[in-house]
Amino acid sequence: MKEILSFLELHSVSIAIVISLIGGLFKFWQYIDIKRSELKQKRFENYHTLIERLTSPLEGNENMFLDVQKAAVFELRNYPEYKEITKDILECWIKRGTKLSDLMKDTLKELNK
């Protein structure tokens, strides 16, 4: 028992530093995990906004709506985590023979890389 107390007395500063580092690393990991979850949620919301822009008509000028759709189709390339559903959606749109078919095919090629 004396040996343990002697060891703790000699290395108390080192032990305190190690315990502090472990606690700090744990808090840092929690922070990273929270930020990762927030980013995942934000990307989920952004993806669904793009799909809404692709599918929900805007009031007003048809050309303006087409421009919004073009931008949405192009941006879908940046969401590889939703690749399978994006491919399914775009392939259905291509089958309908939309004005965006060429851009949609280009987006599908990018997703398949």
N, C-alpha and C positions, 0 to 999 in steps of 0.2 A: 504494500500500500504506500509505503514511504517513497518507493521508486516512482510510482505513478504521480504522486504529488510533486515530487522533485522534477519529473519530466514536464508536468504541466506548468510549474513555476518557471522553469527555464525557457519554455517555448510558448508562453502565454500570448505574446505579441504575434507570433507566427500563426498560432491557432486562430486568434481573432481575425487576422487578415484573411486566412483561408475561408473561414466561416462567412466573412463579409463578401468575399469574392463569389462564393457559391450562391449566396442570397442575391447578389447583384446580377449574376448570370441567369438565375431563375427569373428575376423581374425583366431582364432584357429579353429572354425567350418569350415571356408572356406578352410583352409589347410587340414583338415581331409577329407572334401568332394572331394578336388582335388586328394588327395592320393588314396581315394577309387575309383575314376574314373580311375586313372592311373593303379591301380591294376586290375580292371575289364578289361581294354583294354589289359593289358599284359596277363591275363589269356585267353582272347579270342584268342590272337595271338598264345599262346602256345598250346591251344587246336587244333587250325587249323593246326599247324605244326605237331602235333601228327597224325591227320587224314591224312595229306599228306604223312607222313612216313609210315602209314599203307597201303595206296592205290597206291602210286607212286613207281614203281620199280626203284631200284638203278642199275646203271651199275656195272657189275662185278659179283662177286661170289653170287650164289643164296642163299647159307647158310648165308652169311653176311646180305642179305636182310631179310631173315627169322628172324635173331636176332634183327634187327631194328624193324621189325613188332612186335615181342614178347614184346620188351621194350615199344613200343607205346601202345599196348593193355593193358599192365599192368598199365601204367601211366594214362590211361583214367579213372581209378578208382578215381583219385584225382580231377575230375571235375564233381561233382554232379549237378552243375547248368546246365549241358548239358546232363543230364541223359537220357531224352527221345530220343534225336537224337542219342546218343551213343548206346542205346539199339537197336534202329532201324537198325543202321549200322552194329552192331555186329551180330544181328539176321540174317541179309541178308548174311553176311559172313559165318555164321554157316551153313545156308541152302546150301551153295555152297560146303560144305564139305572140308574146308581148313585144313591144318596141325595145325592151331592155334585154332581149335574148342574148345578143352578142356580149354585152357587159356581164350578164349572168354567167355565160360560158367562161369568160375570162376569170371571173371570181372563182368558179368551180375549179379551174386549172390551178389557180393560186392555192386553193385549199388542199388540193391533191398533192402539192409539192412536198 
